[in-house]
């Protein structure tokens, strides 16, 4: 028998076209009930949270008629209750087993995992009085907004990353695409700076982090809506990661990929076997026999170096936050909410730094005798 939800195409996953509709949607009629969730959490009232989740579980036939955007909004609202119950030691589907087929349906309808992700918690979350939160605290809202602000730039940057993958370093479009990427991913640095200024590490570690625990669904654990699900690794992919990675980072990406938007998973599938911008530049430099690079190649090397420095800056600041939030003094967990230990963050920073250093050295040409040329000779 053909399921009714199979007849409608799934959401392509481009937040530029769907964000406002999803934020406005309330297919479960959950506005009033979810406004009371912070109070339930403050009291650790698992009985009330269980009743709330059971009250919001829709009829399957009704849910099958929703648009993909409506299905995302429903998953967003159910997700707040999933995370709340787990935070207080209750597996949500053990308490409300009738939610399982609904979560599975919503996952199929949207081509995403059968629970909420960082997109539901931030990008697709209403602002103002309808904002969905675990605690109702202004600091939680500030963290949501800091994460939310990176997505428009990241979406646009991936367009240029795809363009970059089709170009060679001698093409004038190569540095132009990199300069646009640099401008767009700089928002990541602004976001981390905002987080440092407005979200104390102890607040995240002790108050918010417990709400992002994994939830068991049909025998599999799914992580909560972690900021680590913001896929900066898709920018890495075309810049250096697709052919210059390591086993630990690859394993982390394999675990993170299911939490990405459908179109972003497709982006990863298209580019994972490609030649990175760093490798293209390295090959082009090695082919040049002259003591100085051609202007076009120099422009590409400098532009690529600028992007990698921005990524390096972001990751260094991210590690600073993570070390404080997961320090021995205050941490409740060994790993971040995205499943990665601080040591992996350090490894990714080192990989980014190594690639940036290689690109920077490529612009320092030497004379035929081997003596350094230019300011670096001093």
Short mmCIF file of the C-alpha atoms (twelve columns), coordinates in Angstrom:
data_MODEL
# 
_entry.id   MODEL 
# 
loop_
_atom_site.group_PDB 
_atom_site.id 
_atom_site.type_symbol 
_atom_site.label_atom_id 
_atom_site.label_alt_id 
_atom_site.label_comp_id 
_atom_site.label_asym_id 
_atom_site.label_seq_id 
_atom_site.Cartn_x 
_atom_site.Cartn_y 
_atom_site.Cartn_z 
_atom_site.pdbx_PDB_model_num 
ATOM 1   C CA . UNK A 1   0.000  0.000  0.000   1 
ATOM 2   C CA . UNK A 2   1.369  3.428  -0.960  1 
ATOM 3   C CA . UNK A 3   1.746  5.824  1.937   1 
ATOM 4   C CA . UNK A 4   -0.009 9.174  1.355   1 
ATOM 5   C CA . UNK A 5   3.050  11.198 2.394   1 
ATOM 6   C CA . UNK A 6   5.123  9.613  -0.369  1 
ATOM 7   C CA . UNK A 7   3.101  11.457 -3.029  1 
ATOM 8   C CA . UNK A 8   4.415  14.927 -2.234  1 
ATOM 9   C CA . UNK A 9   8.056  15.792 -3.026  1 
ATOM 10  C CA . UNK A 10  10.229 16.301 0.028   1 
ATOM 11  C CA . UNK A 11  11.643 19.675 0.938   1 
ATOM 12  C CA . UNK A 12  14.836 20.468 -0.932  1 
ATOM 13  C CA . UNK A 13  16.234 21.999 2.204   1 
ATOM 14  C CA . UNK A 14  17.194 25.497 1.074   1 
ATOM 15  C CA . UNK A 15  16.453 27.790 4.031   1 
ATOM 16  C CA . UNK A 16  16.433 30.904 1.823   1 
ATOM 17  C CA . UNK A 17  13.046 29.918 0.460   1 
ATOM 18  C CA . UNK A 18  11.312 28.389 3.441   1 
ATOM 19  C CA . UNK A 19  12.437 30.083 6.646   1 
ATOM 20  C CA . UNK A 20  9.628  32.602 7.158   1 
ATOM 21  C CA . UNK A 21  6.884  30.116 6.335   1 
ATOM 22  C CA . UNK A 22  8.276  27.555 8.750   1 
ATOM 23  C CA . UNK A 23  8.662  30.098 11.541  1 
ATOM 24  C CA . UNK A 24  5.077  31.239 11.082  1 
ATOM 25  C CA . UNK A 25  3.641  27.714 11.010  1 
ATOM 26  C CA . UNK A 26  2.003  26.173 14.087  1 
ATOM 27  C CA . UNK A 27  0.463  22.942 12.761  1 
ATOM 28  C CA . UNK A 28  0.194  21.404 16.231  1 
ATOM 29  C CA . UNK A 29  -1.446 24.467 17.800  1 
ATOM 30  C CA . UNK A 30  1.480  24.437 20.212  1 
ATOM 31  C CA . UNK A 31  2.090  28.138 20.894  1 
ATOM 32  C CA . UNK A 32  0.390  28.317 24.292  1 
ATOM 33  C CA . UNK A 33  1.602  24.957 25.528  1 
ATOM 34  C CA . UNK A 34  5.230  25.511 24.559  1 
ATOM 35  C CA . UNK A 35  5.212  28.880 26.283  1 
ATOM 36  C CA . UNK A 36  4.740  26.903 29.509  1 
ATOM 37  C CA . UNK A 37  7.656  24.501 28.872  1 
ATOM 38  C CA . UNK A 38  10.349 26.657 30.551  1 
ATOM 39  C CA . UNK A 39  8.305  26.581 33.765  1 
ATOM 40  C CA . UNK A 40  7.913  22.806 33.531  1 
ATOM 41  C CA . UNK A 41  11.658 22.473 33.048  1 
ATOM 42  C CA . UNK A 42  12.413 24.772 35.972  1 
ATOM 43  C CA . UNK A 43  10.336 22.443 38.163  1 
ATOM 44  C CA . UNK A 44  11.701 19.292 36.492  1 
ATOM 45  C CA . UNK A 45  8.031  18.369 36.033  1 
ATOM 46  C CA . UNK A 46  8.379  15.270 33.894  1 
ATOM 47  C CA . UNK A 47  4.720  14.376 34.380  1 
ATOM 48  C CA . UNK A 48  3.602  17.680 32.859  1 
ATOM 49  C CA . UNK A 49  6.161  17.378 30.036  1 
ATOM 50  C CA . UNK A 50  4.914  13.887 29.272  1 
ATOM 51  C CA . UNK A 51  1.318  15.069 29.156  1 
ATOM 52  C CA . UNK A 52  2.377  17.960 26.904  1 
ATOM 53  C CA . UNK A 53  4.149  15.663 24.447  1 
ATOM 54  C CA . UNK A 54  1.196  13.272 24.380  1 
ATOM 55  C CA . UNK A 55  -1.185 16.187 23.796  1 
ATOM 56  C CA . UNK A 56  0.829  17.445 20.811  1 
ATOM 57  C CA . UNK A 57  1.249  14.121 19.004  1 
ATOM 58  C CA . UNK A 58  -0.945 14.503 15.913  1 
ATOM 59  C CA . UNK A 59  -2.995 11.966 14.065  1 
ATOM 60  C CA . UNK A 60  -0.886 10.288 11.361  1 
ATOM 61  C CA . UNK A 61  -3.401 10.946 8.617   1 
ATOM 62  C CA . UNK A 62  -3.524 14.599 9.577   1 
ATOM 63  C CA . UNK A 63  0.276  14.910 9.652   1 
ATOM 64  C CA . UNK A 64  0.542  13.253 6.251   1 
ATOM 65  C CA . UNK A 65  -1.370 16.166 4.705   1 
ATOM 66  C CA . UNK A 66  0.966  18.898 5.932   1 
ATOM 67  C CA . UNK A 67  3.342  20.690 3.620   1 
ATOM 68  C CA . UNK A 68  7.021  19.952 4.100   1 
ATOM 69  C CA . UNK A 69  7.328  23.297 5.874   1 
ATOM 70  C CA . UNK A 70  4.502  22.378 8.217   1 
ATOM 71  C CA . UNK A 71  6.201  19.063 8.937   1 
ATOM 72  C CA . UNK A 72  9.433  20.889 9.843   1 
ATOM 73  C CA . UNK A 73  7.526  23.195 12.184  1 
ATOM 74  C CA . UNK A 74  5.870  20.202 13.851  1 
ATOM 75  C CA . UNK A 75  9.240  18.506 14.345  1 
ATOM 76  C CA . UNK A 76  10.588 21.738 15.825  1 
ATOM 77  C CA . UNK A 77  7.809  21.823 18.414  1 
ATOM 78  C CA . UNK A 78  7.892  18.148 19.315  1 
ATOM 79  C CA . UNK A 79  11.669 18.415 19.573  1 
ATOM 80  C CA . UNK A 80  11.536 20.937 22.410  1 
ATOM 81  C CA . UNK A 81  9.643  18.366 24.451  1 
ATOM 82  C CA . UNK A 82  11.948 15.505 23.443  1 
ATOM 83  C CA . UNK A 83  14.972 17.424 24.691  1 
ATOM 84  C CA . UNK A 84  13.201 18.567 27.830  1 
ATOM 85  C CA . UNK A 85  12.170 15.086 28.894  1 
ATOM 86  C CA . UNK A 86  15.607 13.609 28.213  1 
ATOM 87  C CA . UNK A 87  17.245 16.409 30.176  1 
ATOM 88  C CA . UNK A 88  15.314 15.221 33.227  1 
ATOM 89  C CA . UNK A 89  16.229 11.571 32.740  1 
ATOM 90  C CA . UNK A 90  13.216 10.330 30.761  1 
ATOM 91  C CA . UNK A 91  13.503 8.677  27.355  1 
ATOM 92  C CA . UNK A 92  10.651 10.472 25.537  1 
ATOM 93  C CA . UNK A 93  9.483  7.522  23.477  1 
ATOM 94  C CA . UNK A 94  9.453  5.235  26.489  1 
ATOM 95  C CA . UNK A 95  7.031  7.694  28.090  1 
ATOM 96  C CA . UNK A 96  5.025  8.465  24.922  1 
ATOM 97  C CA . UNK A 97  5.527  5.554  22.482  1 
ATOM 98  C CA . UNK A 98  2.757  6.799  20.200  1 
ATOM 99  C CA . UNK A 99  5.086  9.616  19.143  1 
ATOM 100 C CA . UNK A 100 7.405  7.202  17.310  1 
ATOM 101 C CA . UNK A 101 5.411  6.753  14.073  1 
ATOM 102 C CA . UNK A 102 4.823  10.515 13.918  1 
ATOM 103 C CA . UNK A 103 8.531  11.295 14.259  1 
ATOM 104 C CA . UNK A 104 9.349  8.720  11.605  1 
ATOM 105 C CA . UNK A 105 6.709  10.183 9.298   1 
ATOM 106 C CA . UNK A 106 7.995  13.725 9.771   1 
ATOM 107 C CA . UNK A 107 11.537 12.560 9.096   1 
ATOM 108 C CA . UNK A 108 10.477 10.916 5.830   1 
ATOM 109 C CA . UNK A 109 8.357  13.877 4.782   1 
ATOM 110 C CA . UNK A 110 11.266 16.287 5.174   1 
ATOM 111 C CA . UNK A 111 14.126 13.933 4.251   1 
ATOM 112 C CA . UNK A 112 15.801 14.588 7.592   1 
ATOM 113 C CA . UNK A 113 16.466 12.643 10.792  1 
ATOM 114 C CA . UNK A 114 13.380 11.760 12.900  1 
ATOM 115 C CA . UNK A 115 14.031 14.451 15.506  1 
ATOM 116 C CA . UNK A 116 14.878 18.149 15.652  1 
ATOM 117 C CA . UNK A 117 18.232 19.591 14.553  1 
ATOM 118 C CA . UNK A 118 20.024 22.907 14.947  1 
ATOM 119 C CA . UNK A 119 17.960 24.214 12.018  1 
ATOM 120 C CA . UNK A 120 14.697 23.585 13.864  1 
ATOM 121 C CA . UNK A 121 16.041 25.112 17.065  1 
ATOM 122 C CA . UNK A 122 17.434 28.287 15.463  1 
ATOM 123 C CA . UNK A 123 16.652 29.073 11.819  1 
ATOM 124 C CA . UNK A 124 13.088 27.730 11.824  1 
ATOM 125 C CA . UNK A 125 12.299 28.912 15.345  1 
ATOM 126 C CA . UNK A 126 9.954  31.916 15.648  1 
ATOM 127 C CA . UNK A 127 11.257 35.066 17.254  1 
ATOM 128 C CA . UNK A 128 9.457  37.247 19.763  1 
ATOM 129 C CA . UNK A 129 6.667  35.881 21.932  1 
ATOM 130 C CA . UNK A 130 6.426  32.628 19.934  1 
ATOM 131 C CA . UNK A 131 10.093 31.680 20.349  1 
ATOM 132 C CA . UNK A 132 10.515 28.066 21.454  1 
ATOM 133 C CA . UNK A 133 13.092 27.622 24.260  1 
ATOM 134 C CA . UNK A 134 13.915 25.162 27.002  1 
ATOM 135 C CA . UNK A 135 14.516 27.736 29.718  1 
ATOM 136 C CA . UNK A 136 12.904 31.026 28.693  1 
ATOM 137 C CA . UNK A 137 16.182 32.707 29.722  1 
ATOM 138 C CA . UNK A 138 17.432 35.644 27.609  1 
ATOM 139 C CA . UNK A 139 20.846 33.997 27.353  1 
ATOM 140 C CA . UNK A 140 19.336 30.999 25.587  1 
ATOM 141 C CA . UNK A 141 17.703 33.343 23.088  1 
ATOM 142 C CA . UNK A 142 21.040 35.086 22.542  1 
ATOM 143 C CA . UNK A 143 22.712 31.774 21.769  1 
ATOM 144 C CA . UNK A 144 19.949 30.865 19.322  1 
ATOM 145 C CA . UNK A 145 20.359 34.217 17.582  1 
ATOM 146 C CA . UNK A 146 24.151 33.907 17.433  1 
ATOM 147 C CA . UNK A 147 23.803 30.547 15.672  1 
ATOM 148 C CA . UNK A 148 20.909 31.714 13.510  1 
ATOM 149 C CA . UNK A 149 22.928 34.605 12.070  1 
ATOM 150 C CA . UNK A 150 25.482 32.353 10.343  1 
ATOM 151 C CA . UNK A 151 23.095 30.526 8.023   1 
ATOM 152 C CA . UNK A 152 22.419 33.174 5.331   1 
ATOM 153 C CA . UNK A 153 26.150 33.660 4.775   1 
ATOM 154 C CA . UNK A 154 26.823 29.932 4.838   1 
ATOM 155 C CA . UNK A 155 24.114 29.256 2.246   1 
ATOM 156 C CA . UNK A 156 25.558 31.911 -0.054  1 
ATOM 157 C CA . UNK A 157 29.138 30.712 0.548   1 
ATOM 158 C CA . UNK A 158 28.246 27.212 -0.630  1 
ATOM 159 C CA . UNK A 159 27.116 28.632 -3.966  1 
ATOM 160 C CA . UNK A 160 30.587 30.109 -4.392  1 
ATOM 161 C CA . UNK A 161 32.235 26.917 -3.138  1 
ATOM 162 C CA . UNK A 162 30.439 24.997 -5.883  1 
ATOM 163 C CA . UNK A 163 31.609 27.606 -8.390  1 
ATOM 164 C CA . UNK A 164 35.175 27.384 -7.065  1 
ATOM 165 C CA . UNK A 165 35.208 23.613 -7.551  1 
ATOM 166 C CA . UNK A 166 34.751 24.157 -11.294 1 
ATOM 167 C CA . UNK A 167 37.598 26.671 -11.638 1 
ATOM 168 C CA . UNK A 168 41.385 26.541 -11.780 1 
ATOM 169 C CA . UNK A 169 43.758 28.912 -9.932  1 
ATOM 170 C CA . UNK A 170 44.734 30.704 -13.158 1 
ATOM 171 C CA . UNK A 171 41.103 31.690 -13.781 1 
ATOM 172 C CA . UNK A 172 40.266 35.232 -12.553 1 
ATOM 173 C CA . UNK A 173 37.026 33.810 -11.179 1 
ATOM 174 C CA . UNK A 174 39.004 31.672 -8.711  1 
ATOM 175 C CA . UNK A 175 40.194 34.488 -6.398  1 
ATOM 176 C CA . UNK A 176 36.921 36.345 -6.948  1 
ATOM 177 C CA . UNK A 177 34.940 33.372 -5.625  1 
ATOM 178 C CA . UNK A 178 37.330 33.025 -2.686  1 
ATOM 179 C CA . UNK A 179 36.970 36.691 -1.788  1 
ATOM 180 C CA . UNK A 180 33.190 36.309 -1.723  1 
ATOM 181 C CA . UNK A 181 33.524 33.206 0.471   1 
ATOM 182 C CA . UNK A 182 35.813 35.124 2.825   1 
ATOM 183 C CA . UNK A 183 33.267 37.903 3.219   1 
ATOM 184 C CA . UNK A 184 30.465 35.438 3.844   1 
ATOM 185 C CA . UNK A 185 32.161 33.118 6.356   1 
ATOM 186 C CA . UNK A 186 33.428 36.089 8.352   1 
ATOM 187 C CA . UNK A 187 29.958 35.990 9.920   1 
ATOM 188 C CA . UNK A 188 31.117 32.834 11.699  1 
ATOM 189 C CA . UNK A 189 33.756 34.874 13.524  1 
ATOM 190 C CA . UNK A 190 31.197 37.549 14.372  1 
ATOM 191 C CA . UNK A 191 28.887 34.841 15.704  1 
ATOM 192 C CA . UNK A 192 31.532 33.293 17.931  1 
ATOM 193 C CA . UNK A 193 32.497 36.727 19.240  1 
ATOM 194 C CA . UNK A 194 28.856 37.399 20.056  1 
ATOM 195 C CA . UNK A 195 28.640 34.069 21.851  1 
ATOM 196 C CA . UNK A 196 31.755 34.828 23.888  1 
ATOM 197 C CA . UNK A 197 30.333 38.199 24.889  1 
ATOM 198 C CA . UNK A 198 26.797 37.059 25.719  1 
ATOM 199 C CA . UNK A 199 26.831 33.361 26.701  1 
ATOM 200 C CA . UNK A 200 28.952 32.501 29.758  1 
ATOM 201 C CA . UNK A 201 30.591 29.053 29.390  1 
ATOM 202 C CA . UNK A 202 29.174 27.937 32.748  1 
ATOM 203 C CA . UNK A 203 25.638 28.790 31.633  1 
ATOM 204 C CA . UNK A 204 26.015 26.689 28.507  1 
ATOM 205 C CA . UNK A 205 27.740 23.802 30.281  1 
ATOM 206 C CA . UNK A 206 25.441 23.555 33.272  1 
ATOM 207 C CA . UNK A 207 22.095 24.893 32.047  1 
ATOM 208 C CA . UNK A 208 21.756 24.422 28.276  1 
ATOM 209 C CA . UNK A 209 24.022 21.498 27.405  1 
ATOM 210 C CA . UNK A 210 21.819 18.927 29.244  1 
ATOM 211 C CA . UNK A 211 18.918 19.734 26.886  1 
ATOM 212 C CA . UNK A 212 20.960 18.643 23.861  1 
ATOM 213 C CA . UNK A 213 21.407 15.037 24.914  1 
ATOM 214 C CA . UNK A 214 20.787 12.253 22.443  1 
ATOM 215 C CA . UNK A 215 17.355 10.639 22.292  1 
ATOM 216 C CA . UNK A 216 16.721 7.023  21.387  1 
ATOM 217 C CA . UNK A 217 14.380 6.607  18.430  1 
ATOM 218 C CA . UNK A 218 13.666 3.153  17.023  1 
ATOM 219 C CA . UNK A 219 16.819 1.738  18.590  1 
ATOM 220 C CA . UNK A 220 19.152 4.492  17.422  1 
ATOM 221 C CA . UNK A 221 20.492 7.487  19.315  1 
ATOM 222 C CA . UNK A 222 20.064 10.908 17.695  1 
ATOM 223 C CA . UNK A 223 21.944 13.953 18.952  1 
ATOM 224 C CA . UNK A 224 20.084 17.082 19.979  1 
ATOM 225 C CA . UNK A 225 20.158 20.410 18.097  1 
ATOM 226 C CA . UNK A 226 23.875 21.141 18.535  1 
ATOM 227 C CA . UNK A 227 25.677 24.169 17.121  1 
ATOM 228 C CA . UNK A 228 28.243 21.686 15.799  1 
ATOM 229 C CA . UNK A 229 25.592 20.767 13.205  1 
ATOM 230 C CA . UNK A 230 26.244 24.104 11.496  1 
ATOM 231 C CA . UNK A 231 28.119 22.595 8.560   1 
ATOM 232 C CA . UNK A 232 31.211 24.764 8.211   1 
ATOM 233 C CA . UNK A 233 32.749 21.489 7.113   1 
ATOM 234 C CA . UNK A 234 31.013 21.945 3.753   1 
ATOM 235 C CA . UNK A 235 33.208 25.009 3.174   1 
ATOM 236 C CA . UNK A 236 36.228 22.971 4.263   1 
ATOM 237 C CA . UNK A 237 35.206 20.301 1.758   1 
ATOM 238 C CA . UNK A 238 35.969 22.285 -1.385  1 
ATOM 239 C CA . UNK A 239 38.767 24.380 0.104   1 
ATOM 240 C CA . UNK A 240 40.898 21.497 1.431   1 
ATOM 241 C CA . UNK A 241 39.084 18.609 3.118   1 
ATOM 242 C CA . UNK A 242 37.957 16.505 0.142   1 
ATOM 243 C CA . UNK A 243 41.532 15.306 -0.503  1 
ATOM 244 C CA . UNK A 244 43.606 16.538 2.458   1 
ATOM 245 C CA . UNK A 245 41.696 15.268 5.505   1 
ATOM 246 C CA . UNK A 246 42.462 12.728 8.235   1 
ATOM 247 C CA . UNK A 247 40.655 9.714  9.646   1 
ATOM 248 C CA . UNK A 248 39.298 11.419 12.784  1 
ATOM 249 C CA . UNK A 249 37.771 14.316 10.857  1 
ATOM 250 C CA . UNK A 250 36.339 11.942 8.260   1 
ATOM 251 C CA . UNK A 251 34.691 9.893  11.013  1 
ATOM 252 C CA . UNK A 252 33.193 13.019 12.563  1 
ATOM 253 C CA . UNK A 253 31.806 14.105 9.177   1 
ATOM 254 C CA . UNK A 254 30.262 10.686 8.606   1 
ATOM 255 C CA . UNK A 255 28.389 11.039 11.898  1 
ATOM 256 C CA . UNK A 256 27.423 14.678 11.254  1 
ATOM 257 C CA . UNK A 257 26.194 14.308 7.680   1 
ATOM 258 C CA . UNK A 258 22.728 12.865 8.529   1 
ATOM 259 C CA . UNK A 259 21.911 16.043 10.496  1 
ATOM 260 C CA . UNK A 260 22.493 18.328 7.498   1 
ATOM 261 C CA . UNK A 261 19.844 19.678 5.155   1 
ATOM 262 C CA . UNK A 262 19.032 17.411 2.193   1 
ATOM 263 C CA . UNK A 263 20.540 19.801 -0.356  1 
ATOM 264 C CA . UNK A 264 23.698 20.057 1.754   1 
ATOM 265 C CA . UNK A 265 24.051 16.289 1.906   1 
ATOM 266 C CA . UNK A 266 23.775 16.327 -1.877  1 
ATOM 267 C CA . UNK A 267 26.476 19.041 -1.993  1 
ATOM 268 C CA . UNK A 268 28.755 16.783 0.048   1 
ATOM 269 C CA . UNK A 269 28.073 13.805 -2.236  1 
ATOM 270 C CA . UNK A 270 28.948 15.864 -5.321  1 
ATOM 271 C CA . UNK A 271 32.221 17.251 -4.007  1 
ATOM 272 C CA . UNK A 272 33.651 14.653 -1.615  1 
ATOM 273 C CA . UNK A 273 35.689 12.980 -4.359  1 
ATOM 274 C CA . UNK A 274 36.936 16.194 -5.933  1 
ATOM 275 C CA . UNK A 275 40.214 18.090 -5.984  1 
ATOM 276 C CA . UNK A 276 40.424 20.785 -3.340  1 
ATOM 277 C CA . UNK A 277 41.350 24.396 -3.959  1 
ATOM 278 C CA . UNK A 278 44.526 23.907 -1.906  1 
ATOM 279 C CA . UNK A 279 45.563 20.920 -4.010  1 
ATOM 280 C CA . UNK A 280 44.834 22.785 -7.250  1 
ATOM 281 C CA . UNK A 281 46.934 25.710 -6.103  1 
ATOM 282 C CA . UNK A 282 49.749 23.462 -4.909  1 
ATOM 283 C CA . UNK A 283 49.870 21.696 -8.266  1 
ATOM 284 C CA . UNK A 284 49.812 24.977 -10.200 1 
ATOM 285 C CA . UNK A 285 52.646 26.404 -8.114  1 
ATOM 286 C CA . UNK A 286 54.746 23.271 -8.610  1 
ATOM 287 C CA . UNK A 287 54.315 23.567 -12.382 1 
ATOM 288 C CA . UNK A 288 55.714 27.085 -12.430 1 
ATOM 289 C CA . UNK A 289 59.426 27.125 -13.153 1 
ATOM 290 C CA . UNK A 290 59.972 30.844 -12.803 1 
ATOM 291 C CA . UNK A 291 61.232 32.413 -9.594  1 
ATOM 292 C CA . UNK A 292 58.042 34.408 -9.200  1 
ATOM 293 C CA . UNK A 293 54.413 33.371 -9.600  1 
ATOM 294 C CA . UNK A 294 52.273 34.820 -12.391 1 
ATOM 295 C CA . UNK A 295 49.954 37.571 -11.102 1 
ATOM 296 C CA . UNK A 296 46.841 35.422 -11.571 1 
ATOM 297 C CA . UNK A 297 48.295 32.618 -9.455  1 
ATOM 298 C CA . UNK A 298 49.507 35.043 -6.811  1 
ATOM 299 C CA . UNK A 299 46.001 36.523 -6.558  1 
ATOM 300 C CA . UNK A 300 44.513 33.053 -6.107  1 
ATOM 301 C CA . UNK A 301 47.037 32.104 -3.438  1 
ATOM 302 C CA . UNK A 302 46.472 35.297 -1.490  1 
ATOM 303 C CA . UNK A 303 42.669 34.963 -1.675  1 
ATOM 304 C CA . UNK A 304 42.791 31.326 -0.556  1 
ATOM 305 C CA . UNK A 305 45.074 32.266 2.308   1 
ATOM 306 C CA . UNK A 306 42.619 34.927 3.466   1 
ATOM 307 C CA . UNK A 307 39.731 32.457 3.651   1 
ATOM 308 C CA . UNK A 308 41.803 29.894 5.532   1 
ATOM 309 C CA . UNK A 309 42.919 32.535 8.030   1 
ATOM 310 C CA . UNK A 310 39.280 33.382 8.745   1 
ATOM 311 C CA . UNK A 311 38.488 29.711 9.305   1 
ATOM 312 C CA . UNK A 312 41.557 29.404 11.519  1 
ATOM 313 C CA . UNK A 313 40.466 32.411 13.568  1 
ATOM 314 C CA . UNK A 314 36.966 30.999 14.047  1 
ATOM 315 C CA . UNK A 315 38.261 27.617 15.129  1 
ATOM 316 C CA . UNK A 316 40.776 29.058 17.572  1 
ATOM 317 C CA . UNK A 317 38.022 31.064 19.261  1 
ATOM 318 C CA . UNK A 318 35.669 28.082 19.219  1 
ATOM 319 C CA . UNK A 319 38.285 25.997 21.024  1 
ATOM 320 C CA . UNK A 320 38.605 28.737 23.622  1 
ATOM 321 C CA . UNK A 321 34.883 28.538 24.385  1 
ATOM 322 C CA . UNK A 322 34.848 24.744 24.330  1 
ATOM 323 C CA . UNK A 323 37.768 24.464 26.736  1 
ATOM 324 C CA . UNK A 324 35.987 26.664 29.245  1 
ATOM 325 C CA . UNK A 325 32.614 24.924 28.868  1 
ATOM 326 C CA . UNK A 326 34.179 21.469 29.178  1 
ATOM 327 C CA . UNK A 327 36.809 22.253 31.777  1 
ATOM 328 C CA . UNK A 328 37.160 19.908 34.733  1 
ATOM 329 C CA . UNK A 329 35.666 22.542 37.035  1 
ATOM 330 C CA . UNK A 330 32.243 22.776 35.425  1 
ATOM 331 C CA . UNK A 331 31.713 20.152 32.751  1 
ATOM 332 C CA . UNK A 332 28.934 17.596 32.950  1 
ATOM 333 C CA . UNK A 333 29.942 15.819 29.714  1 
ATOM 334 C CA . UNK A 334 33.151 14.585 28.130  1 
ATOM 335 C CA . UNK A 335 32.077 15.514 24.595  1 
ATOM 336 C CA . UNK A 336 30.441 18.494 22.969  1 
ATOM 337 C CA . UNK A 337 26.772 18.493 22.041  1 
ATOM 338 C CA . UNK A 338 27.732 17.590 18.476  1 
ATOM 339 C CA . UNK A 339 29.531 14.459 19.625  1 
ATOM 340 C CA . UNK A 340 33.080 15.797 19.236  1 
ATOM 341 C CA . UNK A 341 35.652 16.070 22.034  1 
ATOM 342 C CA . UNK A 342 37.729 19.233 22.372  1 
ATOM 343 C CA . UNK A 343 40.717 17.251 21.089  1 
ATOM 344 C CA . UNK A 344 39.014 16.847 17.706  1 
ATOM 345 C CA . UNK A 345 38.407 20.594 17.506  1 
ATOM 346 C CA . UNK A 346 42.135 21.051 18.049  1 
ATOM 347 C CA . UNK A 347 42.900 18.535 15.304  1 
ATOM 348 C CA . UNK A 348 40.642 20.366 12.823  1 
ATOM 349 C CA . UNK A 349 42.282 23.671 13.745  1 
ATOM 350 C CA . UNK A 350 45.689 22.104 13.124  1 
ATOM 351 C CA . UNK A 351 44.578 20.829 9.717   1 
ATOM 352 C CA . UNK A 352 43.241 24.272 8.806   1 
ATOM 353 C CA . UNK A 353 46.480 25.893 9.975   1 
ATOM 354 C CA . UNK A 354 48.611 23.431 8.002   1 
ATOM 355 C CA . UNK A 355 46.730 24.188 4.807   1 
ATOM 356 C CA . UNK A 356 46.891 27.943 5.414   1 
ATOM 357 C CA . UNK A 357 50.644 27.712 6.039   1 
ATOM 358 C CA . UNK A 358 51.184 25.750 2.849   1 
ATOM 359 C CA . UNK A 359 49.264 28.313 0.819   1 
ATOM 360 C CA . UNK A 360 51.145 31.195 2.426   1 
ATOM 361 C CA . UNK A 361 54.489 29.584 1.664   1 
ATOM 362 C CA . UNK A 362 53.446 29.096 -1.942  1 
ATOM 363 C CA . UNK A 363 53.514 32.874 -2.419  1 
ATOM 364 C CA . UNK A 364 57.108 33.132 -1.190  1 
ATOM 365 C CA . UNK A 365 59.143 32.405 -4.334  1 
ATOM 366 C CA . UNK A 366 62.877 31.682 -4.343  1 
ATOM 367 C CA . UNK A 367 65.647 32.620 -6.740  1 
ATOM 368 C CA . UNK A 368 67.229 29.885 -8.882  1 
ATOM 369 C CA . UNK A 369 70.088 29.773 -6.369  1 
ATOM 370 C CA . UNK A 370 67.672 29.017 -3.571  1 
ATOM 371 C CA . UNK A 371 67.901 32.334 -1.731  1 
ATOM 372 C CA . UNK A 372 64.570 33.753 -0.543  1 
ATOM 373 C CA . UNK A 373 63.101 36.554 -2.629  1 
ATOM 374 C CA . UNK A 374 61.220 39.555 -1.251  1 
ATOM 375 C CA . UNK A 375 60.485 40.722 2.311   1 
ATOM 376 C CA . UNK A 376 60.665 37.214 3.736   1 
ATOM 377 C CA . UNK A 377 64.417 37.151 2.976   1 
ATOM 378 C CA . UNK A 378 65.127 39.446 5.907   1 
# 
